[in-house]
Amino acid sequence: MEQRIYSAFQVTENENGTFSRKTTTLSTIELPRHEVLIRVHYSSLNYKDALSAAGNKGITRQYPHTPGIDASGIVEFSLSPDFQPGDEVIVTGYDLGMNTPGGFGQYICVPASWVVPKPTGLTLEESMTLGTAGFTAALALFHLQRCGQKPEHGPILVTGATGGVGSLAVNLLSINGFEVIAATGKSEQTDCLKSWGANQVIDRSVVDDLSGKALLRPKWAGAIDNVGGNTLATVLKATSEHGNICVCGNVSSPVLNTTVFPFILNGVNLLGINSATTPMKLRRMIWDRLAAEWKPKILAAIKKICVLNEMEHLVNQMLQGKCVGRNVLDLRNI
């Protein structure tokens, strides 16, 4: 495999403990020696990427580092019989962009066991408009349905509804027949949320109960929560009997203070969604559904195409909670 020189958005730890970020030039010789070398065409910005770029050692242990937990592109070299040069592929999750150089560079080298053949119903760009966010939203829908959640049971709440997972969850639930309640702190996005499939938009303060009560009057039949903290505690208290709640994020807080009463009196199920290590059989099934009957109708509406030189600004926006929809990184021409 001959050397390739490529551009990447790299994060460096400084001697004083601060972190700096810039677009730089790297060599494929510096990449880990795994089975599949991929020329990245697109990536996308996720909250985990912003944390890695900010120097969060819980995400990335060693720097300098190239974030990017999502990548789609073309196989250039493969030691695996499962993939040939020219194959269009997707990589999301596992250790990509955490401690393995990620999709914010024009090349990645990863184990063949991480690689998903791109379904024919998606373009490389569409697959990254979805990325980990879309995959997570679809995985949450899968687990809701697996646990018996049906549209006739009542509305599903989506918290953090204007974010990547939230916006796609709203649309996926809608196209599968569910009534959707979208909770957001961005009231100016109400019309967008309704165009994405929300039947009702509520302020996030409604999902921040401070009464101290163990249970509340039921307001929704289930939920997809991206916020955590007291928001999740409130969601639990106000979910109707035998409802299901998928936990996808912790934008507010990773701490959950609650009682056992939603579980033992109302029979509520709390479902953890870990998209990073989803088994490959289920992973490929979810991607196949996203390329077919579950393909969101809002991909063009929620995407914003960006380039490497914009990543510093976008990372800061993400950390400040100002991003809406999906920032898709185009790495084809630098």
PyMOL commands that set and color helices and strands:
alter all, ss='L'
color gray80, all
select helices_A, chain A and resi 28-30+47-53+112-114+124-146+151-153+164-175+187-196+204-207+229-237+261-264+280-290+299-302+308-319
alter helices_A, ss='H'
color red, helices_A
select strands_A, chain A and resi 5-13+19-27+36-44+70-78+88-92+107-110+116-117+156-158+180-184+200-203+220-225+239-247+269-272+303-306+326-330
alter strands_A, ss='S'
color yellow, strands_A
deselect
rebuild
show_as cartoon
